[in-house]
């Protein structure tokens, strides 16, 4: 990745499930389309993920495997978002506005109106199959949008 590579930052609460899936899926699709874009992901409140066991959600791992997307099984642990993350990326997408806008307002108020918000439910309001399908659709549309822009 060159210094000029545009980067998308995907945000969710714990950086364990939704944002990690979006990151890994985006990177695969962007690579397949020959786009220079890359994605990273962070959590806005990783301390709330007390039930997140291991480095990445089993739902994420299972769906990535079903899509034929491989990654290092020793994948990194969830990472908390820091203010400097915003200055090093081109675009920021939080996975669920109702959940993440209040966290942005409390933790990164200067950025809350400068980022995009999707509407992907966590496991409290959708099954993993539903949520990951939403992310697949949204990420594919995003990649198509970026490919059309050139």
VENSULSUL-V947627 format. One record per helix or strand. SS is the DSSP state (alpha for helix, beta for strand). FROM is the first residue (numbers start at 1). TO is the last residue. If there is no record, write none. Layout:
SS	FROM	TO
SS	FROM	TO
//
This chain:
beta	7	12
alpha	18	32
beta	38	43
alpha	46	48
alpha	58	66
beta	80	80
alpha	83	87
beta	91	94
beta	96	96
alpha	97	107
beta	116	117
beta	119	119
alpha	128	149
//
